[in-house]
Amino acid sequence: MADLTQEQWVSQLKNDANAVVLDVRTEKEVSQGMIPDALHLDIYKGQEFIDELEKLDKDKNYYVYCRSGNRSGQACSIMNQLGIANAYNLMGGMLEWEGEVVVK
């Protein structure tokens, strides 16, 4: 897991052809807006969340975010434990988000 600043996260994501953006917020939070083309898996769903993580391609690079950066950090740790080596946490989360990311 790597904690990245917003600038690092966006820069690395834009140059990563193997990237998947993962939103781990609740349905209510997602209904207020999310990064285009992000995959949504609610971390508060417990075992269902873990089951969905286990289905992910372990060879992809995951750029994970939530509202503040705390849940996404937890998600990255869980992902690492499940064998997903490249999970990048957006420090500060959506609270500090200033723009849009266009994913390839």
N, C-alpha and C positions, 0 to 999 in steps of 0.2 A: 504494500500500500504506500502511496505517496500523497502527502498533502500538498496541494498546489494553490497558489494565489489565483485570483480570477484571471489575471493577465497570463500566467503560465498555463493555466487550464485551457483557456481559449486558444492560445497560440499553439500548444501541443495538439489539441483536438483538430484544429484546422489543417494541420500537416500530417494527420494520421489516417491513412486509407483503411486501417483495420479497426476503426473506432466505433463504439456503441455508447450513446449517451443514456444513462440510467437515472430516472427520477424515482426516489424512494419515499416521496411524501404521501400524505393521505389523499383520498379521492376529493375531499373538500378543498384541499390546497391546490390540487391539480386543476380543479374547475375554475380557479382564479387565474390560470395561465401556466404554461410550461414551455420549455425549450422545444422548438419544432423538431419533430421526428424522434423525440426521446421515447425510450421504453419505460413504461410505468410499472413498478413493483412496490407496493406499500410495505415498508419494513414492519409496520405494526401488525401485519397479518401472521406473524410468528412462523409456525411450521410451513404454512402455505408459501410464505416469502422464501424460506430456505428451499422448499421443493422447486420453486420457480428458478431460483439461482442455480440449482443443480442441473437444470436443463440448458443453461447458457453454454455457448461455445467457449471453452477455456482458452482458446487461442486468440480470442479478440482482446482488445484493449477497452476497458470500461471507464467512462468518465461519469462519476456518480455525484449527484447533488440532492440537497434537501433545502429546507427553509434557512437553516442557520449553519449547516456544516457538521452538526453533531451526529445526526442519524446517518448521514452519508459516510462519515468516518467509521461508524459502527458497521455499516453495510460493507465497506471495503475490507474491514477486518474479517468479517464472516466469509466474504468472497475468497480471501486469501486462504482461510482455513479449508475451504471447499476445493482448493486447487486452482483458483483463478488468480494467476500471478500479477496481472496488470490491471489494478484497480486504482483510479486516481480520484481523490476526494477534493471537491471544490470548497476550499476554506471560506467561511463566511456565508456560504450558501446563497440562496435567492435574495436574502436581505440586502446583499451588496451587489446584486446583479444589475448591470448597467446597459446591457445590450442583448442582441440576439446572436445565436450561433447558427450558421448554416452548415449542416453536416453533409458531407459528400454522399 
